[in-house]
């Protein structure tokens, strides 16, 4: 298949799969087989694009002209390739996990769940493979809409409140901030096509105008969860755990930080921002978000809430690294999208397994659970060590590159923020491991074992990926370096 055909297939396969899942709703085994087949086919389509992109090619697909000079179009560059690989690969594992979770907890509306999940991956592919700001914006909004039923899955008052917060923040920031930024970009540059070096490079904007436009983008991309536009993320934790994994590792938040990085590199251009120092304020905002969210995570007793604020913090690692504008830090921002995804999905899988097997949701309830659920808590330990940044787990690689990038940019404050946040990461993860493995379970507590097999298999696979990624880092690292313009 040609590159254009593979792009079309990557966009259409999840939609076709969603239709098949809907039709097979009366037969759960068939429905879930279609889910797994669709996920595997999508990964095959995405990996089919990889050799051409690594060789320097940029496969493209022109879908239709929306307005004169503005098209719905797709082009695969290294950053989009990396994001598409992460999302499509983790969808397979998340689907395996979802089968165990949804059945193990006898969740309602399972067909709707799988349909919306497939549509979310279709929207994610549209974001990852977009050739211009219009295409990215349309699929970005579509992702918000198709994940809303997943957030409100349980249909109770708490779920509806969480859904309102989710839609309010994400649609509000998009309409009030991101859309005006896109329109202004069209007015200033006369195009919305992503360009190496930035499409605003020759727009002749002043320092103040560039800084203001950058602020519209950074706060308008609500999925990146920069404070104060972060509350939608912990509010969305009312969703089932596979949805939390989708939000935090596979699609939604990764779409946010992907868009932040893409805007900095391909809309403004690193050299343009560095020349006029229009992004000097952004590391401060990102650094504050990193530390403040870590402090909230440290105080949270609910396990999913702790993981949610950990995600808010980790997302701003990407924003911080991209905003330093050094080649190594740009590459680190891209690489962290992949390393964080592997570690964080493992943590959420473990949280869901604990809930399913032991019906526990609070950190204070986890004494001795590592002895009863050794596979689950062993995987949790690997994910936690990765997010802290301890080798050989994958998170060490991107975090170390961030330190190198900050050093090369002479940004001492960023280095201090990274060091402090690493200590805070350890402070809110290591006590969980201590309680799980080194404390006794409460006397008289009912015995339990591991969660259903599909859940355990999935979390072991993602934990293994977190450990294996440093040994097979050449492809994601090559893509990350290409984003930053660093040669092989």
N, C-alpha and C positions, 0 to 999 in steps of 0.2 A: 504493500500500500504506500501511496505517496504521503508526504508530510501533511498536505491539506486534507487528505482522506482520513488520516489518523486523528487530526484535530477534530474533524467532524464526528468521527466515531467516539472520541473521548467526551464530546458534548452530548451526543445522542444516546449512547449506551445506558447511562444511568436513567434517562427519561424512559427509554424502552423497558428497562428493568422495573421501573416504578409501575408502569402499566401492567407488566406481567405479574408483579407482586399483588397488585390490586385484584386482578382477575383470579389469582390463586388463593385469595383470602380464606376460603372455606377449607383449604387443605394445608394445614400448617407446615408439614414436611416439604411439600412442593413449594410453598411460598418462601421458605427459608433456603431451599436449594436454589431458587431463582435469585435470591439475594446474594448468595455466595458466588453463583455463576456470573452475575452482573459485576460484582466487585472484582473477580478475577479477570474478566474481560476488559474492564476499565484499566486495570494495572497493565495488561498486555498492550493496550493502545498507547498508554503513556510511555512505557518503556520503549515502545517502537520508535518514539520520537527522539530518544536519548542519543543514539549514535550521531545523528545529523547535527544536533545542538552541540555536542562535545567537539565535533569537527569544525565548528564555527558557523554552521548553517543556521538559518532562522526560518523554519517552516511557517507558512502563513496561509490563512483562509479568509477571503473576503466574502461575507455572508450577504449583506445588502446595504444600499445607501439609505441612510435615514434622512439626511439633509445634504444639500450640496457641500461637499468637502468633509462630511461627517458620516462615517460608515460603522456598521456593526461588523467588526473585523477582529481577527485573532492572529497573533504571531508569538512564536515560542522563543523566548530568550532565556538565559541561564537562571535567573531568579524564578521565573514562572515555571521552568522545568523542575527546579528543586521543590517548589511548593506542590506542584502536581504529583510528583513522585511520593512525597511524604503523605499527602492526603489519600491517594489511591492505594498505596501499600497498607496504610493503617486501617482503611475501610474494611479490608478483608479480615483483619484480626478483630476489629470492633464488631463485625458481623457475627463471628464465632462467639464472642463474648455475649453479644446481645441475645443469642439463642438461649444460652444458659440463664442469663439474668431474667429475661422476659418470662420464660417458662418457670424458672425457679421461684419467682415472686408472683406468679399468676397475674401478670399485669394485664389490664384491659386494653382494648384498641390496638392490638399488636400489628394488625395489617396496616393501619394508618401510620403507626410508628415506622415500619420498614419502608413504606411509600415515601414519607417525608424525609427519611434518612437518605434514600436514593436521590430525591430531588435536591437535597442539600449538597450532595456530591456533584450533581450536575452544575449547580450554581457555583460551587467551588472551582470546578474546571473552567467555567467561564471567566472567573476572576483571574485565575492563574495564567490563562492563555490569552488574555485580552491584549489587543494591539493599541488601544487608545483609551482615553479617560472615559468616554461615553460608554463603551462596552464594559469597562471595569465598574462604572457606577451602576449600570443597570443590573449586572449580576450581583454586585455587592448588596443592593436593595433586595433583590430576589432571595438571596441567602437569608436575610433577616426575616422575610415573610414566611419562607418554607420551614424555618426552624422554630417559629413561634408556636405551632401546634405541638412540637416536641417539648418545649419548655412548659406548656400548660397541659401536658399529657394527662395528669391525674384528675384534672377538672374540678378540684376543690377550691375553696376560697384562697388558700395559700398559693396554689398554682396560678390562679387568675391574677392575684396581686403581683406575683413574680413576672407573669406574662405582660402585664401592663407596664411594669418598670422596664422590662426588656425592650418592648416596642417603643416606649416613650423615649428612652435614652438613645437607642440606635436610630430610629427614624427621625427623632428631633435633631440630633447632631448632624445627620445627613442632609436634611432639608434646610436647616438654618445655617449651616456652616460649609459642609462639603459641596453641596450643589452650587452655591454662590462662588466658591473657589473654582469649580470647574468652568462655570460661565465666564468668570474673570480671566481665566487662563486662555479660553477661546478668544476673548476680546483682545488680550494683550499679544498673544502669539499667532493668532489666525489659524491655529491647528490644535488638535487634541492628540495627535499621534505621538506615542512614546519614542524618544530619540536618545541614543547614547550621547552623553554630555548635557542632556536636558533640553526640552523643547522651548524653555524660556531663556535659553542662553543668549539669544540675540534680540530679546524683547526690549532691552534698554531700560529696565525698571530700576528705580532707586533702591537704596538700602531699605528705607522704610516700607516701600511698597512690597518688596520681596519678603521682608519680615512679616508684614501683615498677612500676605497671601499664604505664607508658610504656616502661620498660626491658624488660619481658617482650615487648612488641610489637616494639621496635626490634631486639633480638637474636633474637627468634623469627622475624622475617622474614628468613630466611637468604639469600634470593635478592638482598637488597640488599647482601650481602657486606661488612657492617661487620666490621672486625677485632675479635675474633679468629676470626669465623665466615666466613672468606673463602676458605679453602683449596680448597673444592670447585670454584671457578671456574678457577684455573690447572690443576687436576687434570683438568678436563673438556676441556682442549685436545687430548687424545688423539683426539677426534672429528674427522671430516672437516671441512674449512674451512666448507662451507655450514652445518654444525651450529654451529660457532663463531660464525658470523654470527647464527644464530638465538638462541644463548645471549646474545650481547653486544648485539645491536641490535634484534631484532624482538620477542622474547618474554620469555625467562626473567629476565634481570636487570632489564629494564624492568618486568616484573611486580613485582619486588621494590621498586624505588624508587617505582613507582606506588602500591603498597600502603602504603609508609611515608608518602607524602604524603596519601593518602586517610585514613589513620588519624589523622594530626595534624589535618587540616582537618575531617573529618566524624565522627570518633569522640570525640576530646578537645575539639576546638575551639580555634582560635588564641587567642581572648580568655581562655578558661579556663586554658590553659597559661601565658599571659603573666601573668595576674593572680596566680598562686601560684608562678610561676617554677619550675614542675615540670620544665621541659625545659632548664634552665640547663646541665646536664652534657652534653647531646647534641652541641652544637657542638664540644666538646673531643674527644669520641670520633670524630666525623666528620672534624675537622681532622687528628687523628692518622692516621686511615686514609688521607686524601688524601696527606699528606706521606710516610708510611712506604711506601705502595704505589708512589709515584713513585720513591722511592729504590731499591726492589727492581727496578722497571722499568728504571731507569738502568743497573743492573748486569747485566741479563739479556741474553745473547747470542742465545738462541733467539727468533726474531721473534714467534711466536705467544705465547710466554710474556711477552715485553715488552708486547704488546698486551693480554694478559689482565690484567696488573697495572695497566696504564693504565686499563682498565675498572674495576677495583676502586677506583682513585683517583677516576675521573670519576663513578662512582655516588655516592660520598660528597659530591660537589658538590651533588647533589640533596638528600641528607639534611641537609647543612650549611645550605643555603638554606632548606629547609622549617623547620628547627629554630630559625632566627632569628626567626620569627613576625612578620616585617614584611610588609605587603601586597606590596611589590615583590619581596621574596625568595621569597615563596610563588609568585608568578607566574613568577619565574625558575626555580624548581624544576620547575614544570610544563613550561615552555618547553624546559628542558634535556633533558627526555625525548625531544623531537623532534630538537633540533639534534645531540645526541650520537649518536642513532641513525643519522642520515645520514652523519656523519663516520666513525663506528666501523665501520659495515658496509662502507664503502668501503675502509678499511684492511684488514679481514679478506679482502675480495674480492681485494685486491692480493696479500696474503700467499699465498692459495691459487693465484692465477695464477702467482706466482713459483715455487711448489712444482711446479705442473703443467708449466710450460714449461722451467724450469731445474733442478728438483729440488734447490733450495736452501732451507734452513730457518733458517740462522743469519744474524744481522746482519753478522757478520764476513765473510760470503761475498758480499756485495752490491756489491763494488767494480765500477763500470762498468755495472751492470745497467740503469741508466736509458737508456743509449744503445741497448741491445738490446730493451728493453721500454718504449719511451717512453710509450705510452698507459697502461700499468699504473702506472709510477712517477709519471707526471704526476697520475693520479688519487690515488695514495698521498700525493703532496705536498699536494693539496687537502684530503684527509681529515686529514692531520697538522696543517696550518695551522689547520683548524677546531677541532681539539681543543686546540691551543695557545691559541686565542682571537684570531687575527689576522684583521682584516677584509680582504675582504668575505665570508669564509667564515662559515657560519651559527653556528658555536660562539661567535663574538664577541658575538652578540646576547644569549644567555643568560648568558654570563660577565659581560658589562657590567652586565646587570640585577642579577646577584648582588652585584657591587661596590656598586651603588646601594642595594640592599636592606640590605646590611651597614652602609653609611654611614647610612641612615635609622634603623637600629636602634641606632646608636652602638656597633657591635661591631667595634672596631679589630682585635682578634685575628683575626676572620674575614677581614678585609681583608688582613691580613698573610699568612694561610694561602693565600688566593687568589693573591696576588702571588707568593709563593714557589713555589706549585705551577705557576704559569704558566711560571716560569723552569725548573723541573724538566721540564715538558712539552717545552719547547724543547730541553733538554739531552738527552732521550732520543729525540726525533724528528729534529732537524736533522742530527745526524751520519749518519743513514741517508740523508738526501737528499744530503748532501755526498759520501758514498761512491758513491752510485748515479750521480750526474751529473758529478762533478768528478774522480773517480779512474778510472784505466785498469783494464779487466778483466784478470785474471791471464793471463800469457802461456801459450799452449797450451790455453786453455779451449775446450771445444767450443762452436761457434756455436749459437745458438738465437734464436727470435723470440718473438712474443707467444703467450699461451695461446689455446685454442680460442675462436672468435668469440663464442659466447654469454657466456663469462666476461668478455671484454673489453667487450662491449656493456653488460653489467650494471654493471660497475664504472665505466664512463664515465657511465652514467645516474645512479648514486648520487653521483658526483663533481659532475655537473652540478646535481643537486638540492641538494647542499651549497652551491654557489655561488648558485643561484637562490632558495633559501629566503628570504634577506633581502629580496628584491624581491617576494615573495609571502607576506609574513609576517602579513598581516592576520587570516587565519583562525586559525592556531595562537596568535597573540598575543591575539586576542579570547577564545579559550577559556582561555588561561592567566590572563588578567586576570579572567575570570569566576570561576575557581577561588579567586582571592584576594579576590573581592568588590570589585574595582576597576571602576568604571563605564567606559563607552566614552570 
